[in-house]
Amino acid sequence: MDYLHQFVFGIYPYIALAIFLLGSLVRFEREQYSWKSESSQLLHRGSLRLGNILFHVGIIGLFFGHAVGLLTPVAVWDALGVTHSFKQAFAMTAGGIMGSLCLIGVLILLGRRLGNERLAANTTWRDKLVLLWILATLVLGLSTIAVSARHMDGHEMVLLMSWAQHVVTFRGDAASFIADASPLFKAHLFMGMSLFVIFPFTRLVHVWSGFGAVGYLGRSWQLVRPRR
């Protein structure tokens, strides 16, 4: 295991997480007026609704799927009687569906932004960066399904789980678990971690507002005029 591998998969995850958390905090403190999704619907509606729905359903499904799949200890799955091969097949199927939905959504949103003159003129380089970065990450992730299909014993999946769990528990040997993983998996992991790096500097910060919006579900109705 060389130094570059150790850095990217043993140290870089913590750098990405620090930039993600601290960068978001600084952005909120210094640039609250930019803390929004910056809707472009007034400039050009197009296929915004369809692209948005597909993108958000897909990426939310991928986020929680990755979180549960990677961070749930192997012992828990074993205790539940879920075999490694079944879990891998389920992860490939669910990931393929959600990844495809998200990919279609991204392509629609990209085509909408770049295909309309007014919208393209108001699209910043950061908007293009985040869409293209997510697109590349999705393509790599979907490509790993073909690699996983070659060996359905779940061994490589368990190694990826061990890597993620050792990272979040601050154990220094995390990178060793994926030293022999497919380059596609490594590229996908790098792109995914780097998405957290660019997160605070793009419109993606509005995701944090989504968590805060949950509180609105329990609030009473706003009283517009007094009752008589």
Secondary structure, 3 states (H helix, E strand, C coil): CCHHHHHHHHHHHHHHHHHHHHHHHHHHHHCHHHCCCCCCCCCCCCCHHHHHHHHHHHHHHHHHHHHHHHHCCHHHHHHCCCCHHHHHHHHHHHHHHHHHHHHHHHHHHHHHHHHCHHHHHCCCHHHHHHHHHHHHHHHHHHHHHHHHCCCCCCHHHHHHHHHHHHHHCCCCCHHHHHCCCCHHHHHHHHHHHHHHHHHHHCHHHHHHHHHHHHHHHHCCCCCCCCCC
